[in-house]
Amino acid sequence: MFQNCEKQQIETIEGRWVETQPVANRIEFLFQAENQLVQKTNDNEARRTFTYEILEDSISLSSNEADLARPIVVFFKVINDSELQIGNFTIQGNNDEILHMRKLE
């Protein structure tokens, strides 16, 4: 499902991305310069920060928090310049969901 994504397809990842499905506006990712990612949720959960690395068809997320030592690898599929899908991102203990994200800026 998340195959045939090439690294150069995601060069425009920097910016603000918001979840559109399965739950609209639940998660927001802010991809910043120097490979930094801020994750916010709409349930007043604390922000989480990561250092990210774009691999072939996945993004490796290393938590900037001391309690998460092992990187998280999520898979992505670029739909177009303003839409992508992310799989394997754990939300409330569930990593089966595929997040549909839309770029806001």
N, C-alpha and C positions, 0 to 999 in steps of 0.2 A: 504494500500500500504506500509506503513512504520511500519508494525507490526512484531512481533517475533524477534526483535533485543534485545539481552541481553547485559547487562552492560559489562560483561567480554569479549564480542566480540570486544569491541572498546578500549581495554587497550593499544593498540599501536597507539593511535590517535596522540600522540606527533610527531611533524615534520611538514614539509611543504607540503601542499595540493594545487593543482591547478585545476581550473575548466576545464573540457574537453568538456562538453555539458551543456546547449545549445550554449554557446559562449566560444570557447576555449581560455584559458589564460586571461579571463576577471577578474576573482577574484582569489585571493590567500589567503589561511588561513594558519597562522603559529601558531600551537598549541604548547605552551611552558610549561615548568615546572611550578608548583604552580598554575595550572589551568588558565593560561593566554592565550588569543587568540588575535592575531593581524590580522586584515583584510586589505588587500590592493586591489586596483582595478587598471586596466590598463588605466583609463581615468584621471590620475593624481589627483584623489580625495585624500584628506588627509587620512592617516591611521586611522582606528578605532580600539580601544582596548576594550576587554571584559574580564571579569572573567567568566569562564564556569564551569558548573556542569553537569556531565553525569547522566541522570535519566534512567529510564527503556528503553524507545524507543525514547528518545528525549534528547536534549542538551539545558539547560537553559543558556542564555547569558545575563549577567548583564553588561551594559556599564560602562566603567571606566570614562566616560565623564559625567559631572554634568547635562547635558540637557536631558538625557534619564534615567528617574527614574525607569521605569518599565522594568523588565527582558523580553527578547525576548525568546520564546520557539520555537526551530526548531526541526524538526523530521529527523531522519537519518535511513538509511538502510545500513548495512555493506554488501558489495558484496564479498570482500576478503581482505587480509591484505593491499592491496594497492589501493583499490577502495571503495568509498562509495557514497551514494546519500543523499542530504540534501534538505528537503522541508520546506516551510513556511519561507524562508529567503527573506526579502524584498529587491528587487533591483530596484531602480528608481521607487518606488511606486508600483511595481508589486510583489506580493508574491505567484503567481500561478506557478512560474517556479520551476522545480526540478533540482537542481544542481548536475551534475555528477562530482565527484572529484577524482583525482589520486594523490597518495602520491609520492613525489619526493625524500624525504630523511627520 
